[in-house]
């Protein structure tokens, strides 16, 4: 990318109105063969199902299954089918991969969350499988889409993601049948027809060698069992040797161990011909998170320069062992059928310690990129600028926009790296640093709300490591962050349980920040559950700790939270006493805005208590302090409150004057609705939680 890190190269994708994942496939196709299969699959779309024949409404979208072993072009056929039928589905194409490169099943909730994100409907953080599946069905209820589910492990995965509407189409790719889903139309793949197999070879070798010896080309296709993956490797091998005859390769393959699958034999030949540095990079690609590779990942794994890694990856594409992805950044994918073969090579040629060192180098490189990605957003910080300039040029981003694009493109691989690092169990220090920097980069570029679902998953991983390593301080931080995200999505009881667990962990770690924050959060959860007495009690415990530590600003804020709980409970005398204490605290701190907000809340409580004249005087004082604080929004809100109070006191003329003053202060933001006479319309939120979604790490490198 022209304006990204220096050694990454690449070009930008053109801007579109929809996310790339829901774009229709390109109109031109390089697909070969499978004419009969495509014809049958297209015919199956319009064919009446069993429910239709029985006079019943179809319970879900039509499901077409493309089955076969990896390497036989299942995904390519699915993509070509989607390309051909997409005009009939105006709401586009959604794609999800349901297994990891090593065959591990992808949880349904993760797949559903990704699909909802493609539809522009971010799912609530931490929602379970049933809720996410239901949310996906609701989102698809009034749409006509094609849903491509690649590498499905079992029928349960597919069934949980099926749209309820028969107007959509599901194309599933799997190694076996999807038993249990009604009316599935299967298409089982074998090898390509001979003509298509030879044409695939010709794309790599050129037409001359095929034309002069067509029989040898057909023989090579036969040796490769007409398997597309094997043919690509064979074509890449021949392309790298312009003087070699097609028959030479066929003879070498026949001479290899005949009991080995042809894909193993041809990969062995390709691998043996590579220079030692390239061969090492190739086998280490088995460690790439989610099978996704970029020059930095390859550089980190092999310990070479980014430029050398980029050149080698492009060479691998020419050899047919990597796929180049359509991306604004240089990004590649290890074919799923080659993943276990590369892992076997890595295990046989590298000692376990060397593999662990390669993982550690890759994770360290990722951590430094994330640090750079976040640091470039801190333009006002001289320390951040100095740290950024101290990084190697290849790790620096030219602009915040370039950093954000890198983070967005690499997001699936970064999340996969975090999961793999935690699952490894031997790299917990690096895993903690990676997750800390990933959270900070996401919050800096996307914001807490937009990244909430990803943050929830990362905090759960942090919790796993903290519990495994018996790190009570980090366990408390993870529980607090998870509790905050639970609370924001309405799971208040779950949040309360996490906050209580965080309090226990904070006490074990003797961490006053964690214990104070946990007590305050427990109070907030009780307040949300309308248990105001317990809320005030827990706020009071947190206040006692703040006072003991002479943390005056937090103490003033907690007096306000206690007052709010008493206000909700109707104990207006207690509320006024605590607001008075908050006001005193803000005065001692010299916080003019805090004084204005405290006076504003006191006026509201006085009005609730039936003392409008006192409320009027307090509100007028609050307006003066808001003017001194240069807080026009607060000042306008107070003017509106004054107007409401004057209306109730029978002075509409004065009320109009204050309302006009608020209109001048707010301009176009002025609310059109008139006051409802209750005093509730123009409330000011005096509470701000600056500690949400924070990972605190003991690592000095953070």
VENTAWO-V379502 format. One record per residue. N is the residue number from 1. PHI is phi as a letter, one per 30 degrees, with the letter a starting at -180 (999 if undefined). PSI is psi in radians with two decimals (* if undefined). Layout:
n->N phi->PHI psi->PSI
n->N phi->PHI psi->PSI
This chain:
n->1 phi->999 psi->2.30
n->2 phi->e psi->-0.60
n->3 phi->c psi->0.43
n->4 phi->c psi->-2.84
n->5 phi->e psi->2.51
n->6 phi->e psi->-0.74
n->7 phi->c psi->0.29
n->8 phi->c psi->-0.47
n->9 phi->i psi->-2.89
n->10 phi->j psi->3.10
n->11 phi->b psi->2.80
n->12 phi->d psi->2.58
n->13 phi->d psi->2.63
n->14 phi->d psi->2.61
n->15 phi->d psi->2.45
n->16 phi->b psi->2.83
n->17 phi->d psi->-0.31
n->18 phi->c psi->2.76
n->19 phi->d psi->2.61
n->20 phi->e psi->-0.51
n->21 phi->d psi->-0.35
n->22 phi->c psi->0.25
n->23 phi->d psi->2.60
n->24 phi->d psi->2.69
n->25 phi->d psi->2.74
n->26 phi->d psi->2.68
n->27 phi->d psi->-0.52
n->28 phi->c psi->2.59
n->29 phi->b psi->2.43
n->30 phi->c psi->0.29
n->31 phi->d psi->2.52
n->32 phi->b psi->2.40
n->33 phi->i psi->-2.78
n->34 phi->h psi->0.53
n->35 phi->d psi->-0.80
n->36 phi->d psi->-0.79
n->37 phi->d psi->-0.74
n->38 phi->d psi->-0.72
n->39 phi->d psi->-0.74
n->40 phi->d psi->-0.72
n->41 phi->d psi->-0.74
n->42 phi->d psi->-0.66
n->43 phi->d psi->-0.60
n->44 phi->d psi->-0.44
n->45 phi->d psi->-0.78
n->46 phi->d psi->-0.13
n->47 phi->d psi->2.44
n->48 phi->d psi->2.35
n->49 phi->d psi->3.10
n->50 phi->d psi->-0.66
n->51 phi->d psi->-0.70
n->52 phi->d psi->-0.77
n->53 phi->d psi->-0.52
n->54 phi->d psi->0.04
n->55 phi->i psi->0.29
n->56 phi->c psi->2.71
n->57 phi->d psi->2.42
n->58 phi->d psi->2.30
n->59 phi->d psi->-0.28
n->60 phi->a psi->-3.13
n->61 phi->d psi->2.71
n->62 phi->d psi->2.34
n->63 phi->c psi->2.09
n->64 phi->c psi->2.29
n->65 phi->c psi->2.21
n->66 phi->c psi->1.92
n->67 phi->c psi->2.68
n->68 phi->l psi->2.99
n->69 phi->d psi->2.65
n->70 phi->e psi->2.49
n->71 phi->j psi->-0.12
n->72 phi->c psi->0.26
n->73 phi->i psi->0.50
n->74 phi->d psi->-0.87
n->75 phi->d psi->-0.68
n->76 phi->d psi->-0.72
n->77 phi->d psi->-0.74
n->78 phi->d psi->-0.75
n->79 phi->d psi->-0.68
n->80 phi->d psi->-0.70
n->81 phi->d psi->-0.80
n->82 phi->e psi->-0.75
n->83 phi->e psi->-0.68
n->84 phi->d psi->-0.51
n->85 phi->c psi->-0.04
n->86 phi->d psi->-0.44
n->87 phi->d psi->-0.44
n->88 phi->d psi->-0.02
n->89 phi->b psi->1.52
n->90 phi->d psi->-0.29
n->91 phi->d psi->0.14
n->92 phi->j psi->-2.87
n->93 phi->b psi->2.33
n->94 phi->c psi->2.45
n->95 phi->b psi->2.45
n->96 phi->b psi->2.43
n->97 phi->c psi->2.25
n->98 phi->c psi->0.14
n->99 phi->b psi->2.66
n->100 phi->d psi->2.89
n->101 phi->e psi->-0.51
n->102 phi->d psi->0.11
n->103 phi->j psi->-0.07
n->104 phi->d psi->2.40
n->105 phi->d psi->2.25
n->106 phi->d psi->2.23
n->107 phi->e psi->2.50
n->108 phi->e psi->-0.68
n->109 phi->d psi->-0.61
n->110 phi->d psi->-0.75
n->111 phi->d psi->-0.76
n->112 phi->d psi->-0.67
n->113 phi->d psi->-0.70
n->114 phi->d psi->-0.72
n->115 phi->d psi->-0.71
n->116 phi->d psi->-0.67
n->117 phi->d psi->-0.68
n->118 phi->d psi->-0.52
n->119 phi->d psi->-0.02
n->120 phi->i psi->0.39
n->121 phi->b psi->1.42
n->122 phi->e psi->2.36
n->123 phi->d psi->2.67
n->124 phi->e psi->2.41
n->125 phi->d psi->2.31
n->126 phi->i psi->0.10
n->127 phi->d psi->2.59
n->128 phi->d psi->3.12
n->129 phi->e psi->-0.78
n->130 phi->d psi->-0.76
n->131 phi->d psi->-0.71
n->132 phi->d psi->-0.69
n->133 phi->d psi->-0.74
n->134 phi->d psi->-0.72
n->135 phi->d psi->-0.66
n->136 phi->d psi->-0.74
n->137 phi->d psi->-0.70
n->138 phi->d psi->-0.70
n->139 phi->d psi->-0.51
n->140 phi->c psi->-0.03
n->141 phi->e psi->-0.64
n->142 phi->c psi->0.48
n->143 phi->b psi->2.69
n->144 phi->c psi->1.76
n->145 phi->b psi->2.84
n->146 phi->c psi->2.21
n->147 phi->c psi->1.96
n->148 phi->c psi->1.96
n->149 phi->c psi->1.82
n->150 phi->c psi->2.53
n->151 phi->h psi->0.82
n->152 phi->d psi->2.38
n->153 phi->d psi->-0.66
n->154 phi->a psi->2.98
n->155 phi->d psi->-0.53
n->156 phi->d psi->-0.69
n->157 phi->e psi->-0.86
n->158 phi->d psi->-0.77
n->159 phi->d psi->-0.65
n->160 phi->d psi->-0.32
n->161 phi->c psi->0.01
n->162 phi->d psi->2.28
n->163 phi->d psi->2.52
n->164 phi->d psi->-0.37
n->165 phi->d psi->2.35
n->166 phi->d psi->-0.06
n->167 phi->d psi->-0.23
n->168 phi->c psi->2.95
n->169 phi->b psi->2.38
n->170 phi->c psi->2.19
n->171 phi->c psi->1.97
n->172 phi->c psi->2.48
n->173 phi->c psi->2.21
n->174 phi->a psi->2.80
n->175 phi->d psi->-0.48
n->176 phi->b psi->-2.99
n->177 phi->d psi->2.80
n->178 phi->c psi->1.19
n->179 phi->d psi->2.27
n->180 phi->j psi->-0.29
n->181 phi->c psi->2.19
n->182 phi->d psi->2.49
n->183 phi->i psi->0.67
n->184 phi->d psi->2.35
n->185 phi->c psi->1.83
n->186 phi->d psi->2.63
n->187 phi->b psi->1.94
n->188 phi->c psi->2.27
n->189 phi->c psi->2.45
n->190 phi->c psi->-2.56
n->191 phi->d psi->2.94
n->192 phi->d psi->2.78
n->193 phi->d psi->2.76
n->194 phi->e psi->-0.77
n->195 phi->d psi->-0.79
n->196 phi->d psi->-0.64
n->197 phi->d psi->-0.77
n->198 phi->d psi->-0.69
n->199 phi->d psi->-0.62
n->200 phi->d psi->-0.71
n->201 phi->d psi->-0.71
n->202 phi->d psi->-0.51
n->203 phi->d psi->-0.53
n->204 phi->c psi->-0.72
n->205 phi->d psi->-0.33
n->206 phi->i psi->2.92
n->207 phi->d psi->-0.41
n->208 phi->d psi->-0.91
n->209 phi->d psi->-0.49
n->210 phi->d psi->-0.71
n->211 phi->d psi->-0.71
n->212 phi->d psi->-0.35
n->213 phi->b psi->1.16
n->214 phi->d psi->-0.55
n->215 phi->d psi->-0.70
n->216 phi->d psi->-0.64
n->217 phi->d psi->-0.74
n->218 phi->d psi->-0.64
n->219 phi->d psi->-0.68
n->220 phi->d psi->-0.71
n->221 phi->d psi->-0.66
n->222 phi->d psi->-0.74
n->223 phi->d psi->-0.65
n->224 phi->d psi->0.08
n->225 phi->h psi->0.45
n->226 phi->h psi->0.49
n->227 phi->d psi->2.13
n->228 phi->e psi->-0.76
n->229 phi->d psi->-0.75
n->230 phi->d psi->-0.67
n->231 phi->d psi->-0.66
n->232 phi->d psi->-0.73
n->233 phi->d psi->-0.70
n->234 phi->d psi->-0.75
n->235 phi->d psi->-0.72
n->236 phi->d psi->-0.70
n->237 phi->d psi->-0.79
n->238 phi->d psi->-0.68
n->239 phi->d psi->-0.57
n->240 phi->d psi->-0.17
n->241 phi->b psi->1.41
n->242 phi->e psi->-0.43
n->243 phi->c psi->-0.15
n->244 phi->d psi->2.47
n->245 phi->d psi->2.65
n->246 phi->d psi->-0.65
n->247 phi->d psi->-0.51
n->248 phi->d psi->-0.75
n->249 phi->d psi->-0.72
n->250 phi->d psi->-0.71
n->251 phi->d psi->-0.74
n->252 phi->d psi->-0.69
n->253 phi->d psi->-0.67
n->254 phi->d psi->-0.55
n->255 phi->d psi->-0.34
n->256 phi->d psi->2.98
n->257 phi->e psi->1.96
n->258 phi->d psi->-0.30
n->259 phi->d psi->-0.27
n->260 phi->d psi->2.51
n->261 phi->e psi->2.57
n->262 phi->d psi->-0.57
n->263 phi->d psi->-0.66
n->264 phi->d psi->-0.75
n->265 phi->d psi->-0.79
n->266 phi->d psi->-0.61
n->267 phi->d psi->-0.66
n->268 phi->d psi->-0.73
n->269 phi->d psi->-0.80
n->270 phi->d psi->-0.76
n->271 phi->d psi->-0.73
n->272 phi->d psi->-0.44
n->273 phi->d psi->-0.08
n->274 phi->d psi->2.58
n->275 phi->d psi->2.70
n->276 phi->e psi->-0.78
n->277 phi->d psi->-0.73
n->278 phi->d psi->-0.68
n->279 phi->d psi->-0.68
n->280 phi->d psi->-0.75
n->281 phi->e psi->-0.75
n->282 phi->d psi->-0.84
n->283 phi->d psi->-0.52
n->284 phi->d psi->-0.24
n->285 phi->d psi->-0.26
n->286 phi->d psi->-0.35
n->287 phi->c psi->-0.05
n->288 phi->d psi->2.24
n->289 phi->d psi->2.26
n->290 phi->h psi->0.31
n->291 phi->i psi->0.21
n->292 phi->c psi->2.24
n->293 phi->b psi->2.45
n->294 phi->b psi->3.02
n->295 phi->e psi->-0.58
n->296 phi->d psi->-0.69
n->297 phi->d psi->-0.85
n->298 phi->d psi->-0.70
n->299 phi->d psi->-0.76
n->300 phi->d psi->-0.74
n->301 phi->d psi->-0.79
n->302 phi->c psi->-0.24
n->303 phi->i psi->0.51
n->304 phi->c psi->3.11
n->305 phi->d psi->2.76
n->306 phi->d psi->-0.71
n->307 phi->d psi->-0.77
n->308 phi->d psi->-0.67
n->309 phi->d psi->-0.73
n->310 phi->d psi->-0.78
n->311 phi->d psi->-0.75
n->312 phi->d psi->-0.70
n->313 phi->d psi->-0.70
n->314 phi->d psi->-0.64
n->315 phi->d psi->-0.67
n->316 phi->d psi->-0.62
n->317 phi->d psi->-0.78
n->318 phi->d psi->-0.55
n->319 phi->d psi->-0.15
n->320 phi->i psi->0.16
n->321 phi->c psi->-0.12
n->322 phi->b psi->2.66
n->323 phi->c psi->2.31
n->324 phi->d psi->2.23
n->325 phi->d psi->2.61
n->326 phi->d psi->1.72
n->327 phi->b psi->2.62
n->328 phi->d psi->-0.22
n->329 phi->c psi->2.70
n->330 phi->d psi->1.96
n->331 phi->b psi->2.47
n->332 phi->b psi->2.82
n->333 phi->b psi->2.37
n->334 phi->d psi->2.12
n->335 phi->e psi->2.41
n->336 phi->e psi->-0.58
n->337 phi->d psi->-0.38
n->338 phi->c psi->-0.26
n->339 phi->e psi->-0.91
n->340 phi->d psi->-0.52
n->341 phi->d psi->-0.72
n->342 phi->d psi->-0.65
n->343 phi->d psi->-0.67
n->344 phi->d psi->-0.72
n->345 phi->d psi->-0.74
n->346 phi->d psi->-0.77
n->347 phi->d psi->-0.59
n->348 phi->d psi->-0.40
n->349 phi->c psi->-0.26
n->350 phi->b psi->2.41
n->351 phi->d psi->2.69
n->352 phi->e psi->-0.67
n->353 phi->d psi->-0.59
n->354 phi->d psi->-0.67
n->355 phi->d psi->-0.71
n->356 phi->d psi->-0.67
n->357 phi->d psi->-0.67
n->358 phi->d psi->-0.74
n->359 phi->e psi->-0.79
n->360 phi->d psi->-0.72
n->361 phi->d psi->-0.74
n->362 phi->d psi->-0.77
n->363 phi->d psi->-0.68
n->364 phi->d psi->-0.74
n->365 phi->d psi->-0.72
n->366 phi->d psi->-0.71
n->367 phi->d psi->-0.77
n->368 phi->d psi->-0.65
n->369 phi->d psi->-0.71
n->370 phi->d psi->-0.67
n->371 phi->d psi->-0.76
n->372 phi->d psi->-0.69
n->373 phi->d psi->-0.68
n->374 phi->d psi->-0.69
n->375 phi->d psi->-0.56
n->376 phi->d psi->-0.25
n->377 phi->d psi->-0.29
n->378 phi->c psi->1.09
n->379 phi->d psi->-0.36
n->380 phi->d psi->-0.04
n->381 phi->c psi->1.95
n->382 phi->d psi->-0.61
n->383 phi->d psi->-0.73
n->384 phi->d psi->-0.71
n->385 phi->d psi->-0.71
n->386 phi->d psi->-0.73
n->387 phi->d psi->-0.69
n->388 phi->d psi->-0.76
n->389 phi->d psi->-0.39
n->390 phi->d psi->-0.15
n->391 phi->d psi->2.67
n->392 phi->e psi->2.60
n->393 phi->e psi->-0.61
n->394 phi->d psi->-0.32
n->395 phi->c psi->0.00
n->396 phi->c psi->2.60
n->397 phi->c psi->2.55
n->398 phi->d psi->-0.34
n->399 phi->a psi->2.77
n->400 phi->e psi->-0.61
n->401 phi->d psi->-0.73
n->402 phi->d psi->-0.70
n->403 phi->d psi->-0.73
n->404 phi->d psi->-0.70
n->405 phi->d psi->-0.73
n->406 phi->e psi->-0.79
n->407 phi->d psi->-0.69
n->408 phi->d psi->-0.76
n->409 phi->d psi->-0.71
n->410 phi->d psi->0.03
n->411 phi->e psi->-0.87
n->412 phi->e psi->-0.71
n->413 phi->d psi->-0.64
n->414 phi->d psi->-0.75
n->415 phi->d psi->-0.68
n->416 phi->d psi->-0.67
n->417 phi->d psi->-0.71
n->418 phi->d psi->-0.78
n->419 phi->d psi->-0.77
n->420 phi->d psi->-0.67
n->421 phi->d psi->-0.70
n->422 phi->d psi->-0.72
n->423 phi->d psi->-0.53
n->424 phi->e psi->-0.79
n->425 phi->i psi->-0.26
n->426 phi->c psi->-0.09
n->427 phi->b psi->0.72
n->428 phi->d psi->-0.59
n->429 phi->d psi->-0.80
n->430 phi->d psi->-0.68
n->431 phi->d psi->-0.73
n->432 phi->d psi->-0.75
n->433 phi->d psi->-0.72
n->434 phi->d psi->-0.82
n->435 phi->d psi->-0.63
n->436 phi->d psi->-0.84
n->437 phi->d psi->-0.58
n->438 phi->d psi->-0.75
n->439 phi->d psi->-0.82
n->440 phi->d psi->-0.68
n->441 phi->d psi->-0.73
n->442 phi->d psi->-0.73
n->443 phi->d psi->-0.70
n->444 phi->d psi->-0.68
n->445 phi->c psi->-0.64
n->446 phi->c psi->-0.43
n->447 phi->j psi->2.67
n->448 phi->d psi->-0.73
n->449 phi->d psi->-0.82
n->450 phi->d psi->-0.56
n->451 phi->c psi->0.18
n->452 phi->e psi->-0.75
n->453 phi->d psi->-0.77
n->454 phi->d psi->-0.70
n->455 phi->d psi->-0.67
n->456 phi->d psi->-0.80
n->457 phi->d psi->-0.71
n->458 phi->d psi->-0.75
n->459 phi->d psi->-0.59
n->460 phi->d psi->-0.66
n->461 phi->d psi->-0.71
n->462 phi->e psi->-0.73
n->463 phi->d psi->-0.70
n->464 phi->e psi->-0.81
n->465 phi->d psi->-0.75
n->466 phi->d psi->-0.70
n->467 phi->d psi->-0.65
n->468 phi->d psi->-0.67
n->469 phi->c psi->0.03
n->470 phi->h psi->1.02
n->471 phi->c psi->1.53
n->472 phi->d psi->-0.57
n->473 phi->d psi->-0.80
n->474 phi->d psi->-0.53
n->475 phi->d psi->-0.74
n->476 phi->d psi->-0.77
n->477 phi->d psi->-0.76
n->478 phi->d psi->-0.73
n->479 phi->d psi->-0.67
n->480 phi->d psi->-0.78
n->481 phi->d psi->-0.75
n->482 phi->d psi->-0.70
n->483 phi->d psi->-0.72
n->484 phi->d psi->-0.76
n->485 phi->d psi->-0.64
n->486 phi->d psi->-0.77
n->487 phi->d psi->-0.69
n->488 phi->d psi->-0.40
n->489 phi->c psi->0.27
n->490 phi->i psi->0.06
n->491 phi->c psi->1.18
n->492 phi->d psi->-0.66
n->493 phi->d psi->-0.68
n->494 phi->d psi->-0.69
n->495 phi->d psi->-0.74
n->496 phi->d psi->-0.74
n->497 phi->d psi->-0.69
n->498 phi->d psi->-0.71
n->499 phi->d psi->-0.69
n->500 phi->d psi->-0.72
n->501 phi->d psi->-0.64
n->502 phi->d psi->-0.65
n->503 phi->d psi->-0.77
n->504 phi->d psi->-0.76
n->505 phi->d psi->-0.71
n->506 phi->d psi->-0.66
n->507 phi->d psi->-0.68
n->508 phi->d psi->-0.66
n->509 phi->d psi->-0.09
n->510 phi->h psi->0.80
n->511 phi->c psi->1.82
n->512 phi->d psi->-0.57
n->513 phi->d psi->-0.86
n->514 phi->d psi->-0.75
n->515 phi->d psi->-0.75
n->516 phi->d psi->-0.78
n->517 phi->d psi->-0.66
n->518 phi->d psi->-0.76
n->519 phi->d psi->-0.75
n->520 phi->d psi->-0.68
n->521 phi->d psi->-0.63
n->522 phi->d psi->-0.75
n->523 phi->d psi->-0.74
n->524 phi->d psi->-0.66
n->525 phi->d psi->-0.74
n->526 phi->d psi->-0.67
n->527 phi->d psi->-0.72
n->528 phi->d psi->-0.56
n->529 phi->d psi->0.12
n->530 phi->i psi->0.47
n->531 phi->c psi->1.38
n->532 phi->d psi->-0.50
n->533 phi->d psi->-0.81
n->534 phi->d psi->-0.63
n->535 phi->e psi->-0.84
n->536 phi->d psi->-0.65
n->537 phi->d psi->-0.82
n->538 phi->d psi->-0.64
n->539 phi->d psi->-0.68
n->540 phi->d psi->-0.69
n->541 phi->d psi->-0.76
n->542 phi->d psi->-0.67
n->543 phi->d psi->-0.74
n->544 phi->e psi->-0.70
n->545 phi->d psi->-0.72
n->546 phi->d psi->-0.70
n->547 phi->d psi->-0.69
n->548 phi->d psi->-0.53
n->549 phi->c psi->0.09
n->550 phi->h psi->0.69
n->551 phi->c psi->1.48
n->552 phi->d psi->-0.70
n->553 phi->d psi->-0.80
n->554 phi->d psi->-0.61
n->555 phi->d psi->-0.77
n->556 phi->d psi->-0.73
n->557 phi->d psi->-0.68
n->558 phi->d psi->-0.59
n->559 phi->e psi->-0.72
n->560 phi->d psi->-0.66
n->561 phi->d psi->-0.69
n->562 phi->d psi->-0.76
n->563 phi->d psi->-0.68
n->564 phi->d psi->-0.75
n->565 phi->d psi->-0.76
n->566 phi->d psi->-0.63
n->567 phi->d psi->-0.82
n->568 phi->e psi->-0.59
n->569 phi->d psi->-0.08
n->570 phi->i psi->0.20
n->571 phi->c psi->1.39
n->572 phi->d psi->-0.54
n->573 phi->d psi->-0.83
n->574 phi->d psi->-0.69
n->575 phi->d psi->-0.78
n->576 phi->d psi->-0.66
n->577 phi->d psi->-0.72
n->578 phi->d psi->-0.61
n->579 phi->d psi->-0.59
n->580 phi->d psi->-0.69
n->581 phi->d psi->-0.69
n->582 phi->d psi->-0.75
n->583 phi->d psi->-0.74
n->584 phi->d psi->-0.74
n->585 phi->d psi->-0.76
n->586 phi->d psi->-0.61
n->587 phi->d psi->-0.75
n->588 phi->d psi->-0.54
n->589 phi->d psi->-0.26
n->590 phi->i psi->0.43
n->591 phi->d psi->1.71
n->592 phi->d psi->-0.78
n->593 phi->d psi->-0.68
n->594 phi->d psi->-0.69
n->595 phi->d psi->-0.72
n->596 phi->d psi->-0.75
n->597 phi->d psi->-0.72
n->598 phi->d psi->-0.78
n->599 phi->d psi->-0.68
n->600 phi->e psi->-0.78
n->601 phi->d psi->-0.62
n->602 phi->d psi->-0.71
n->603 phi->d psi->-0.70
n->604 phi->d psi->-0.78
n->605 phi->d psi->-0.70
n->606 phi->d psi->-0.66
n->607 phi->d psi->-0.74
n->608 phi->e psi->-0.60
n->609 phi->d psi->0.02
n->610 phi->i psi->0.53
n->611 phi->b psi->1.23
n->612 phi->d psi->-0.58
n->613 phi->d psi->-0.73
n->614 phi->d psi->-0.71
n->615 phi->d psi->-0.67
n->616 phi->d psi->-0.78
n->617 phi->d psi->-0.73
n->618 phi->d psi->-0.69
n->619 phi->d psi->-0.67
n->620 phi->d psi->-0.68
n->621 phi->d psi->-0.69
n->622 phi->d psi->-0.66
n->623 phi->d psi->-0.73
n->624 phi->d psi->-0.74
n->625 phi->d psi->-0.61
n->626 phi->d psi->-0.62
n->627 phi->d psi->-0.72
n->628 phi->d psi->-0.59
n->629 phi->d psi->-0.13
n->630 phi->h psi->0.68
n->631 phi->c psi->1.59
n->632 phi->d psi->-0.60
n->633 phi->d psi->-0.79
n->634 phi->d psi->-0.73
n->635 phi->d psi->-0.75
n->636 phi->d psi->-0.75
n->637 phi->d psi->-0.67
n->638 phi->d psi->-0.64
n->639 phi->d psi->-0.70
n->640 phi->d psi->-0.67
n->641 phi->d psi->-0.69
n->642 phi->e psi->-0.73
n->643 phi->d psi->-0.78
n->644 phi->d psi->-0.76
n->645 phi->d psi->-0.73
n->646 phi->d psi->-0.63
n->647 phi->e psi->-0.79
n->648 phi->d psi->-0.46
n->649 phi->d psi->0.02
n->650 phi->i psi->0.53
n->651 phi->b psi->1.28
n->652 phi->d psi->-0.52
n->653 phi->d psi->-0.84
n->654 phi->d psi->-0.63
n->655 phi->d psi->-0.73
n->656 phi->d psi->-0.68
n->657 phi->d psi->-0.77
n->658 phi->d psi->-0.62
n->659 phi->d psi->-0.65
n->660 phi->d psi->-0.64
n->661 phi->d psi->-0.70
n->662 phi->d psi->-0.67
n->663 phi->d psi->-0.72
n->664 phi->d psi->-0.63
n->665 phi->d psi->-0.68
n->666 phi->d psi->-0.44
n->667 phi->i psi->-2.27
n->668 phi->d psi->-0.28
n->669 phi->d psi->-0.04
n->670 phi->d psi->2.29
n->671 phi->d psi->2.44
n->672 phi->d psi->-0.44
n->673 phi->d psi->2.53
n->674 phi->d psi->2.80
n->675 phi->d psi->2.51
n->676 phi->c psi->0.07
n->677 phi->i psi->0.08
n->678 phi->c psi->-0.24
n->679 phi->i psi->0.04
n->680 phi->c psi->-0.25
n->681 phi->d psi->-0.62
n->682 phi->c psi->0.83
n->683 phi->d psi->2.63
n->684 phi->c psi->2.26
n->685 phi->d psi->1.92
n->686 phi->c psi->0.04
n->687 phi->c psi->2.31
n->688 phi->b psi->2.30
n->689 phi->c psi->1.83
n->690 phi->d psi->0.05
n->691 phi->c psi->0.16
n->692 phi->d psi->2.54
n->693 phi->h psi->0.91
n->694 phi->c psi->2.31
n->695 phi->c psi->2.13
n->696 phi->c psi->2.12
n->697 phi->c psi->2.53
n->698 phi->d psi->-0.12
n->699 phi->d psi->2.24
n->700 phi->d psi->-0.37
n->701 phi->d psi->-0.28
n->702 phi->d psi->*
